């Protein structure tokens, strides 16, 4: 008999959201140490944990996009919004692209390690 109590943590949406949160936290933690390489290393770690190339790329891209949006917005706010908004948007997209490349690499490493 089923008790009716089910955990929402086993659903794919919850795992997806929790991996995005992990990506954001990794990027915040590694940004001050690795600066430009932080999204690549974070993407590799998250992609390795996902082990599916599509999921690794999407989670890494989304988490890196959110984290660098927050980080660059705060840094621009501190500096008094000296740069154009399009420059910041392009910088965020570049960092998110680096994160998605790392997610693909990490997923490929996980699939090769599994075989």
C-alpha positions as CSV (number, residue, x, y, z in Angstrom):
1,X,0.0,0.0,0.0
2,X,1.2,3.5,-0.8
3,X,1.2,5.9,2.1
4,X,0.7,8.9,-0.2
5,X,3.8,10.7,1.1
6,X,6.1,11.4,-1.8
7,X,9.2,13.5,-1.9
8,X,9.3,16.2,-4.5
9,X,13.1,15.9,-4.6
10,X,13.0,13.0,-6.9
11,X,11.2,14.8,-9.7
12,X,13.3,16.0,-12.7
13,X,12.2,19.6,-12.3
14,X,13.4,19.7,-8.7
15,X,16.8,18.1,-9.7
16,X,17.1,20.7,-12.5
17,X,16.4,23.6,-10.2
18,X,18.8,22.3,-7.5
19,X,21.6,21.8,-10.1
20,X,21.0,25.4,-11.3
21,X,21.3,26.6,-7.7
22,X,24.5,24.5,-7.3
23,X,25.9,26.2,-10.5
24,X,25.1,29.6,-9.2
25,X,26.9,28.9,-5.9
26,X,29.9,27.3,-7.6
27,X,30.2,30.4,-9.8
28,X,30.0,32.8,-6.9
29,X,32.6,30.8,-5.0
30,X,35.1,30.3,-7.8
31,X,34.8,33.8,-9.4
32,X,37.1,35.5,-7.0
33,X,39.7,32.7,-7.3
34,X,39.6,31.8,-11.0
35,X,37.9,34.8,-12.5
36,X,37.6,34.0,-16.2
37,X,37.9,30.2,-15.9
38,X,35.3,29.9,-13.2
39,X,32.3,29.2,-15.6
40,X,34.4,26.6,-17.4
41,X,35.4,24.7,-14.2
42,X,31.9,25.0,-12.8
43,X,30.4,23.8,-16.1
44,X,32.7,20.8,-16.1
45,X,31.7,19.9,-12.5
46,X,28.0,20.3,-13.1
47,X,28.1,18.5,-16.5
48,X,30.0,15.6,-14.8
49,X,27.3,15.4,-12.2
50,X,24.4,15.5,-14.8
51,X,26.1,13.0,-17.1
52,X,23.7,13.8,-19.9
53,X,25.1,16.3,-22.5
54,X,21.8,18.2,-23.1
55,X,21.1,18.6,-19.3
56,X,24.7,19.5,-18.6
57,X,24.7,22.3,-21.2
58,X,21.3,23.7,-20.3
59,X,21.9,23.6,-16.5
60,X,25.4,25.1,-16.9
61,X,24.2,27.8,-19.3
62,X,21.2,28.8,-17.2
63,X,23.0,28.8,-13.8
64,X,26.0,30.7,-15.2
65,X,23.7,33.2,-16.9
66,X,21.8,33.9,-13.6
67,X,25.0,34.1,-11.5
68,X,26.8,36.4,-13.8
69,X,23.7,38.6,-14.2
70,X,23.7,39.1,-10.5
71,X,27.4,39.5,-10.2
72,X,27.8,42.0,-13.1
73,X,24.7,43.9,-12.1
74,X,26.0,44.4,-8.5
75,X,29.5,45.3,-9.7
76,X,28.0,47.9,-12.2
77,X,25.8,49.3,-9.4
78,X,28.9,49.8,-7.2
79,X,30.7,51.5,-10.1
80,X,27.8,53.7,-10.9
81,X,26.6,52.1,-14.1
82,X,29.5,53.5,-16.2
83,X,29.3,50.9,-19.0
84,X,26.6,50.5,-21.6
85,X,23.9,47.9,-20.9
86,X,24.6,46.0,-24.1
87,X,28.3,45.6,-23.1
88,X,27.2,44.0,-19.8
89,X,24.6,41.8,-21.6
90,X,27.3,40.5,-24.1
91,X,29.7,39.8,-21.3
92,X,27.0,37.8,-19.5
93,X,26.3,35.8,-22.6
94,X,30.0,35.2,-23.2
95,X,30.4,33.8,-19.7
96,X,27.2,31.7,-20.1
97,X,28.6,30.3,-23.3
98,X,31.9,29.4,-21.6
99,X,29.8,27.7,-18.9
100,X,27.8,25.7,-21.4
101,X,31.0,24.5,-23.1
102,X,32.2,23.4,-19.7
103,X,28.9,21.6,-19.2
104,X,29.3,19.7,-22.5
105,X,32.9,18.8,-21.6
106,X,31.9,17.5,-18.1
107,X,29.1,15.5,-19.6
108,X,31.4,13.9,-22.2
109,X,33.9,13.1,-19.4
110,X,31.1,11.4,-17.4
111,X,29.9,9.3,-20.3
112,X,33.4,8.2,-21.1
113,X,34.1,7.4,-17.5
114,X,30.9,5.4,-17.2
115,X,31.8,3.2,-20.2
